Every structure is written in C-alpha cells, then in structure tokens.
Amino acid sequence: MKNGLKIAAIIGGMAMTFTGIAQKPIIQTKYTADPAPMVYNDTVFLYTTHDEDDAFGFKMYDWLLYTSTDMVNWTDHGAVASLADFKWVPYDNGAWAPQCIERGGKFYLYCPMPNGVGIGVLVADSPYGPFKDPIGKALIQNGPQDIDPSVLIDDNGQAYMYWGNPNLYYVKLNEDMVSYSGEIVKVPELAKVKGQPDPFHYQEGPWAYKRNGHIYMAYASTCCPEGIGYAMSDSPTGPWEFKGMIMDGNPRSNGNHPGIIDYKGNSYVFGLNYEILKQTMSKHYERRSVGLEKITYNEDGTIQKLPFWSKNVDQLEPLNPYTQVQAETMAYSEGLKTQKIQEWERNVSWNKGKLLAERMVVTSIHNGDYIEVKGVDFSKGASGIEVCVAGIYGGKIEIHTDEMNGPVLGTVDVTASAEGDIYKTITAPLKDIKGVHDVFFVFRGEKDLFGFDWWRLNAE
C-alpha cells in the first residue's frame, strides 16, 4: 500500500495483513476544534482549541497539544497555554483558533481573543511550552474581525500574518515575530462587498502555506454548514484566484477550520466536525471534534476534492511497544478522559508537601471502556507487560489483539489502594505473539477503577 502501513503477520500458520487507518474523529477524550498542525523534528504537533464538555455556545478556556509520528496514534499533552497567560485579557472564556510556528529555535503561538480584544502572541523555547507573553499587550487590535490568525514565512524570510471574519486581512511581521511593520491590509478579493457577488465564499479560519512555489489560502467557506475552500497566488500578498472547494460542508456539521501540512511524503488537511456530539444528540451545540484527510494535488498544484472526513489516512509506521508508551497515546477510545495531575509527597503538612511528579494520565475509567492503539509491532515477541497505574477501586486490564473482543494476550490485575493517587508499576505475563497488531486495552471493574499512566512490553 503506497505511503501506508501494510504488514503481514503469521498467526496459527495463516498469513494475515493489518493496515492501520486513522479513526474519525482523531481525538475522542476531549472536544477539540480549530486544528493548527506544525511539523517539527519529524513529529506532527497539533495545537487545538478546546470545547468544554458542557458547552452550549463557545466555552473555551485553553489551548491543547497532541503529537503523532504515524498520523493514526495521537498523544495528548494537555493544555499548553490558556487565557490566563495573557494578563491584559479581561475574560477567561474566549480561547479561539490559534496557530504555532517555529522561527530561529523559538515557537510563537498566535492566539485570538474575540469581541475586539485583539490577537496576542506567546513564545516558548520548546513546542511543548511553557509559553510566555513577551509584549504584555495585543499584537493586533483592529476591531471585532481580529480572529483566526495564520502565519506564513516566505522563502525570503518575510513573515506574514493573516486573519479575519468576514474579511481577510494581513500584515508583514518583523523578524522578531512579535511586532509588525507597515499598514494592516484588507485583501480585496476575499472581502465582502455589500450588494456584490462573493466568488471566493470566504468566511473565516484562513490557513496560509507555500508548496512547490504556489501560495495557498485555505479557509472555512460558505455558511452554514461550512466547507473548506481555497485560493492560490504567486505572492503572499496576492492577487488571489479562487480554485474551488477542498471539501463541501455537511448538514450534520456547522463550522470548519482548516490546517494543512506536508509530512513524510504526504499532504494532509485537518478540520472539524461534530462526530462525537452527534453520536448522542441531534441538537446543535458547540462541542466539536478534529478530523483528518489526506490531500492529493494535481500537476498544476490544484487540490482534488475530498469527501467529508472519511477514513483514508494510513498509518505511516508501526508503533514501538518496547519503550514507554503513554496511556494517552491512542487511535480511538470510548468512555475515557485525559487529565494532567500532580503527585505530592506523603506524610507532610498539606501546604508544605514536595511535588513528586506531574503526569498526563487516562482517567474516568469504568467497566467496558477501552483504548485502541493501532499497528503495534511485536517483532521482538512479548513475555510480559509493565503498566503504571494508580489503583483507586481497582479492576482489570484485558489486553486484546486486532479487535475489542479479539484474542486475549493477558490480563493485568490492579488492586485497590489506600494511596489511590500514587502511581506504581506492576507487571503481568503475556502470551507470546509476533507481527503487527492493533491492541485494545479493555477495562473491567465496578466503579471509577484506576488511573493509567503508561505501558511497555517486555520482549521474549
């Protein structure tokens, strides 16, 4: 399979082939939206906004980070920034669509604040953060259209920031990436003019990028529902030519917001839908989920039209289970949440304890919940498994292969503990197996069972 993971294994004398395919949506433990992917050091860093579980309208406090090297299994790193990082912002609800870009070894996270507050910028020495506000004020403050920033650095080193709803604007950023020169420019081709046709169908959510000499401007198009349209130019400042739709909208969805990257010889578009919300209710709330599709370009650089979030993204490489794998690395899950927790020293005064560790863990584990990890490479065999867990009420982890009810490799017994918030490593034997398999961690028990931090296979 071209650019995909297609690996044969021998089980019981029969040759079987396993192909890892990205699930939709790609994140299930939280509601995520406004995907902003960035490729750095051979890893995809996916920054997203975060709709709270009880959101009716927009209820958004922070920005999240996920990473992947295979485009199928995604690792949750939790919140990397929030509105609290901007001391000049007068509210705590309004963490809208960001973008992160690297320049000179630093990482710049451009964050919009709605209602005319402006577009701010945070800076970090690592894509994981911590991010700090270097200027203590808005970078852009041009009115209520100051949302959805997107940054492009051209080949000559000139950086541009684009933004806006319902019109598109841009400025030239200075080399420091936290100031700009010249005037704010409204892009005439993508501006709404009362009483005149709107051939570009621009709404919001611009995503600017350069590929093979072409400048692309993808964006949420038409409303509502919103699909993803795009325009092309030979220059970051235009003029722009509308080229069509990357993806039409869908009646079961409302908004959209593209993010596009090239990675390991493939091109991908991220956007959003309401897939998880619509599993349980038909009424519209702003509880969104990030989707992913593979892009195909024509010889002239135009983009072939895509279906609305199918499952056409192949796993690029198998997962190595012989190093520590975070439990929050998954292709799919049901019933689970992820949470960043702090572990404190015991037997000391409550306000003088020593912080032992900060962990991102899988929580809210109940009977029948599961984690699916795609394309796990058992080439070294498996004599056992180590898991790091915190036993609250205790329970079991059944380890199945290839299907949720597939063959059982082994079972890990997690006992209840009076120190239910202290994480410990336990081991269990496994049946030996070779080849590449999907792995399902299926949880059994009666209550809020335990926290799950990481796992690792022991070779033969």
C-alpha positions in Angstrom: 0.0 0.0 0.0 1.6 3.3 -1.1 2.5 5.5 1.8 0.6 3.3 4.2 1.3 0.6 6.8 0.7 -2.8 5.4 2.5 -5.6 7.2 1.9 -9.3 7.1 2.0 -11.5 10.2 1.8 -15.2 10.7 -0.8 -16.4 13.2 -1.6 -20.0 13.6 0.0 -20.8 10.2 -2.1 -18.3 8.4 -0.8 -15.1 6.8 -2.8 -12.0 7.8 -2.4 -8.4 6.8 -3.0 -5.5 9.1 -3.4 -1.9 7.9 -3.7 0.9 10.4 -6.3 3.6 9.4 -6.9 6.8 11.2 -10.2 7.0 13.1 -12.7 9.8 12.9 -12.6 12.0 14.8 -8.9 11.6 15.7 -9.4 12.8 19.3 -12.2 11.3 21.5 -11.3 12.1 25.1 -12.0 15.8 24.7 -13.9 18.1 22.4 -11.3 19.7 20.1 -11.6 22.2 17.3 -9.6 24.7 15.1 -6.7 22.4 14.4 -3.3 24.1 13.8 -0.7 21.4 12.8 3.0 22.1 12.7 5.8 19.7 11.6 9.0 19.9 13.7 11.8 17.4 14.3 9.9 14.6 12.3 6.8 15.0 14.5 3.4 16.5 13.9 2.5 18.9 16.7 -1.3 19.5 16.6 -2.5 22.5 18.6 -6.3 22.8 19.0 -8.9 24.8 20.8 -11.0 23.0 23.5 -14.7 23.0 23.9 -15.8 22.1 27.4 -17.9 19.1 27.9 -20.9 21.1 29.0 -20.6 23.8 26.3 -23.8 25.1 24.6 -22.2 28.1 22.9 -18.4 28.7 22.8 -17.0 27.7 26.2 -13.2 27.8 25.6 -10.5 28.4 28.2 -7.3 26.9 26.9 -5.2 25.5 24.0 -4.3 21.9 23.8 -1.4 19.9 22.2 -1.4 16.5 20.6 1.6 14.8 18.8 2.0 11.9 16.3 4.7 10.3 14.2 2.3 7.9 12.4 -0.8 10.1 11.8 -3.0 7.5 13.5 -2.0 7.2 17.1 -2.1 10.6 18.9 -0.5 11.5 22.2 -2.3 14.0 24.5 -0.1 16.6 26.2 -2.9 18.5 27.7 -3.2 22.3 27.9 0.0 24.2 26.8 -1.5 27.7 27.2 -4.6 29.5 28.4 -6.2 32.9 28.5 -4.6 33.3 32.0 -1.3 33.6 30.2 -2.5 37.0 28.8 -2.8 39.3 31.8 -4.4 42.0 29.6 -7.3 39.9 28.5 -10.4 40.8 30.5 -12.2 37.4 30.5 -11.5 33.7 30.9 -13.8 32.4 28.1 -12.6 33.1 24.6 -9.5 30.9 23.7 -10.3 30.8 20.0 -8.4 29.4 17.0 -4.5 29.7 17.3 -1.5 28.9 15.2 2.0 27.9 16.3 5.1 28.5 14.1 8.8 28.0 14.7 11.5 30.5 13.8 15.1 30.6 15.0 14.6 27.9 17.5 11.6 29.6 19.2 7.9 28.8 19.0 5.4 31.5 18.5 1.7 30.8 19.4 -0.6 33.4 17.9 -3.9 33.5 19.9 -7.1 35.5 19.1 -9.3 37.0 21.7 -12.9 37.7 20.4 -15.0 40.8 20.9 -12.3 43.2 19.7 -9.8 42.5 22.4 -7.2 41.5 19.7 -4.6 38.9 18.7 -1.9 38.1 21.2 1.3 36.1 20.9 3.1 33.7 23.3 6.7 32.5 22.9 8.4 29.3 24.1 11.8 27.6 23.7 10.0 24.3 23.1 6.9 23.3 21.1 5.6 21.8 24.4 5.9 25.1 26.2 5.9 26.8 28.7 4.6 29.7 26.7 5.1 33.3 27.9 3.6 36.6 26.8 6.6 38.7 25.5 4.9 42.0 24.9 2.1 42.2 27.5 -0.4 43.6 25.1 -2.2 42.8 21.9 -0.1 42.4 18.8 -3.1 43.2 16.6 -6.0 45.3 17.7 -8.1 46.3 14.7 -11.6 45.5 15.7 -14.1 42.6 16.1 -12.7 40.9 13.0 -9.4 40.1 14.8 -9.8 36.3 14.9 -8.2 33.2 13.4 -4.6 34.2 12.8 -2.4 32.2 10.3 1.3 32.9 9.8 3.4 32.2 6.7 7.1 32.7 6.4 8.1 33.1 2.8 11.3 31.8 1.2 13.0 35.3 1.6 12.3 35.3 5.3 9.5 37.7 5.3 6.7 36.6 7.6 3.0 37.5 7.1 0.1 37.1 9.4 -3.4 36.7 8.0 -6.7 36.8 9.9 -10.4 37.9 9.8 -14.1 37.2 9.7 -15.9 38.1 7.4 -13.0 39.8 5.6 -9.4 38.7 5.2 -6.6 41.0 6.5 -2.8 40.7 6.6 0.3 42.5 7.9 4.1 42.0 7.5 5.6 40.6 10.7 9.0 41.8 11.7 11.8 39.3 12.2 11.2 39.2 15.9 7.7 37.8 15.1 6.1 39.8 17.9 5.8 43.1 16.1 4.9 44.3 12.6 5.7 47.0 10.0 3.5 48.9 7.6 -0.3 49.1 7.4 -2.9 46.4 8.0 -4.2 45.4 4.6 -7.6 44.2 3.7 -7.4 41.6 0.9 -9.8 42.9 -1.8 -10.5 39.5 -3.4 -11.6 37.9 -0.1 -13.5 40.9 1.2 -17.3 41.1 1.5 -18.8 44.0 -0.5 -22.4 44.7 0.1 -24.6 44.1 -2.9 -21.8 42.4 -5.0 -21.2 38.7 -5.7 -18.9 36.8 -3.3 -17.0 34.4 -5.7 -14.4 33.3 -3.1 -17.1 32.4 -0.5 -14.6 33.3 2.3 -16.0 33.1 5.8 -13.1 32.7 8.4 -10.3 30.5 9.5 -7.6 31.3 7.0 -4.7 28.9 6.6 -1.7 30.2 4.5 1.1 27.9 3.3 3.5 27.6 0.4 4.1 24.4 -1.6 6.1 23.9 -4.8 6.2 27.7 -5.5 2.5 28.2 -5.0 1.0 30.2 -2.2 -2.3 28.7 -0.9 -5.0 30.3 1.2 -7.4 27.7 2.6 -10.4 28.8 4.7 -13.8 28.0 6.0 -16.1 28.5 3.0 -19.8 29.2 2.8 -22.1 29.2 5.8 -23.7 27.2 7.1 -22.6 24.4 7.2 -19.1 25.5 6.3 -16.9 23.5 4.0 -13.2 24.3 3.1 -12.4 26.4 0.1 -9.1 27.7 -1.2 -7.4 30.2 -3.4 -3.9 30.4 -4.9 -1.4 33.1 -5.7 2.2 33.6 -6.8 2.7 36.0 -4.0 1.9 36.1 -0.3 0.2 39.5 -0.9 -1.9 38.3 -3.9 -3.7 38.7 -6.2 -5.6 35.6 -5.3 -7.5 33.3 -7.6 -10.4 31.1 -6.3 -9.8 27.5 -7.1 -12.8 25.7 -5.6 -13.6 23.5 -2.6 -11.3 21.2 -0.8 -14.3 19.8 1.0 -18.0 20.6 0.9 -19.9 21.2 4.1 -22.2 18.6 5.7 -25.6 19.1 7.2 -24.6 17.3 10.4 -21.8 19.8 10.9 -21.8 23.6 11.2 -18.4 25.4 11.3 -15.0 24.4 9.9 -11.4 25.5 10.2 -8.6 24.1 8.0 -4.9 23.3 8.9 -2.7 21.8 6.2 0.8 20.2 6.3 3.2 18.1 4.3 4.6 15.2 6.3 6.7 12.2 5.4 5.9 12.5 1.7 2.2 13.0 2.2 -0.1 16.0 2.4 -2.9 16.3 5.0 -5.8 18.7 5.8 -7.2 18.9 9.3 -10.6 20.4 10.1 -13.5 19.9 12.4 -16.9 18.2 12.7 -19.4 17.3 15.3 -19.0 13.5 15.1 -18.9 12.7 18.8 -21.7 15.1 19.7 -23.9 13.7 17.0 -23.5 10.1 18.4 -25.6 11.1 21.4 -27.8 14.1 20.4 -29.2 15.7 17.3 -29.4 19.2 18.7 -26.5 21.6 17.8 -24.1 22.6 20.5 -20.5 23.9 20.1 -18.8 20.6 21.0 -16.6 19.9 18.1 -14.0 17.3 17.1 -11.0 17.4 14.8 -11.0 15.4 11.6 -8.2 14.5 9.2 -7.9 13.7 5.5 -5.1 13.0 3.0 -4.7 15.6 0.2 -3.9 14.8 -3.4 -2.6 17.6 -5.7 -2.9 17.8 -9.4 0.1 18.6 -11.7 -0.9 22.3 -11.8 -0.9 22.5 -7.9 -4.7 22.5 -7.6 -6.3 20.2 -5.0 -8.5 17.2 -5.7 -11.8 17.5 -3.9 -12.3 15.3 -0.8 -15.2 13.7 0.9 -16.4 14.9 4.3 -14.0 13.3 6.8 -13.8 9.7 5.6 -11.1 7.2 6.8 -8.5 7.4 4.1 -5.4 8.2 6.2 -3.0 5.2 6.5 -0.6 4.6 9.4 2.9 5.7 8.3 4.9 3.5 10.6 4.3 0.8 13.3 4.4 1.7 17.0 7.3 0.6 19.1 5.9 -1.0 22.3 9.3 -1.8 23.9 9.8 1.7 25.1 7.5 3.5 27.5 4.2 4.3 25.7 2.0 6.9 27.3 -1.5 5.6 28.0 -2.9 8.8 26.4 -1.4 7.6 23.1 -4.3 6.2 21.2 -6.1 5.9 17.9 -9.5 5.6 19.5 -11.2 5.2 22.8 -14.6 5.1 24.4 -15.7 6.5 27.8 -12.3 7.9 28.8 -10.9 11.2 29.7 -7.3 12.5 30.0 -6.0 14.8 32.7 -2.8 16.4 33.8 -2.3 15.6 37.5 0.2 16.5 40.2 1.6 13.9 42.6 2.6 15.2 46.0 4.9 13.8 48.8 3.0 11.9 51.6 3.0 12.4 55.4 3.7 16.2 55.4 1.7 19.2 56.1 -0.8 19.9 53.3 0.8 23.2 52.3 4.4 22.1 52.6 4.4 19.0 50.5 7.0 18.3 47.8 5.8 17.9 44.2 7.0 14.5 43.1 5.7 14.4 39.6 3.3 15.9 37.1 1.7 13.4 34.8 -0.7 13.3 31.9 -2.9 10.2 32.6 -6.0 8.5 31.4 -8.9 8.9 33.9 -12.6 8.3 34.2 -12.1 4.6 33.6 -15.2 2.4 34.0 -16.2 -1.1 33.1 -16.2 -1.7 29.4 -14.2 1.4 28.5 -11.3 0.8 26.2 -8.2 2.2 24.4 -7.3 1.2 20.9 -3.7 1.5 19.7 -3.1 0.9 16.0 -0.3 -1.0 14.4 1.8 -2.2 17.4 5.0 -4.0 16.3 5.5 -7.3 18.2 8.7 -8.2 16.3 10.6 -9.0 19.5 7.8 -11.0 20.9 6.1 -10.4 24.3 6.8 -12.2 27.5 5.0 -9.6 29.7 3.8 -6.1 30.1 4.5 -3.3 32.6 1.8 -0.8 33.4 2.0 2.3 35.6 -1.4 2.8 37.4 -2.9 4.3 40.5 -5.4 1.9 42.0 -8.5 3.7 43.3 -11.1 0.9 43.5 -9.0 -1.5 41.4 -10.0 -3.6 38.4 -8.6 -5.4 35.4 -7.0 -4.5 32.1 -7.7 -7.1 29.4 -5.2 -6.9 26.5 -6.9 -8.0 23.2 -5.4 -8.0 19.7 -6.9 -6.9 16.4 -10.5 -6.4 17.8 -12.0 -5.3 21.0 -13.3 -8.9 21.6 -10.2 -10.4 19.8 -7.7 -12.9 21.3 -6.6 -12.1 24.9 -2.9 -11.8 25.3 -3.1 -11.3 29.0 -4.8 -9.6 32.0 -3.4 -7.1 34.4 -4.9 -7.2 37.9 -4.9 -3.7 39.5 -5.6 -3.9 43.2 -7.3 -1.1 45.2 -5.0 1.0 47.3 -5.4 3.3 50.2 -3.0 5.6 48.4 -5.2 5.6 45.3 -3.5 8.7 43.8 0.1 7.3 43.9 1.3 5.7 40.7 3.1 2.4 40.8 4.4 0.0 38.2 3.1 -3.5 38.1 3.8 -6.4 35.7 1.8 -9.3 34.2 2.7 -12.2 31.8 1.5 -12.2 28.2 1.1 -14.9 25.6 3.9 -14.6 23.0 2.9 -13.1 19.7 4.7 -11.8 16.6 3.8 -9.4 13.8 2.0 -6.1 13.8 -1.4 -5.9 15.5 -3.9 -3.4 16.8 -4.0 -3.6 20.6 -7.1 -3.0 22.7 -6.8 -2.2 26.4 -10.3 -3.2 27.8 -11.1 -2.2 31.3 -13.1 -4.3 33.7 -14.5 -3.5 37.2 -17.3 -1.9 39.1 -16.5 1.7 39.9 -14.1 4.5 38.9 -11.4 1.9 38.5 -7.9 3.5 38.4 -5.7 6.0 36.7 -3.5 4.8 33.8 -0.1 6.5 33.1 1.9 4.3 30.7 2.7 0.8 29.5 5.6 -1.1 28.0 6.1 -4.6 26.6 8.9 -7.0 27.8 10.5 -8.9 24.9 11.0 -12.6 25.0 
